[in-house]
Amino acid sequence: MCLAVPLKIIEINGRDAIGEWEGIHRKIRLDFIENPEVGQYVIVHAGFAIERLDKEQAEADRQAFKEVADAL
């Protein structure tokens, strides 16, 4: 099973980027996101940003992930 995770774009270099979540940085590709900008939130699956999120949805998703992790 694969999960898509919300990341905040903190650096962009062409179609490559760095996404961050709670201090963890991941290399991601932005091929499917039009006009990406630093500070935007995206859903990342298999290393590709596949959808843009607003900040409220990204925070809600992060909280849901935290609740699951805490329950384990």
PyMOL commands that set and color helices and strands:
alter all, ss='L'
color gray80, all
select helices_A, chain A and resi 55-71
alter helices_A, ss='H'
color red, helices_A
select strands_A, chain A and resi 5-13+16-21+24-29+41-45+48-53
alter strands_A, ss='S'
color yellow, strands_A
deselect
rebuild
show_as cartoon
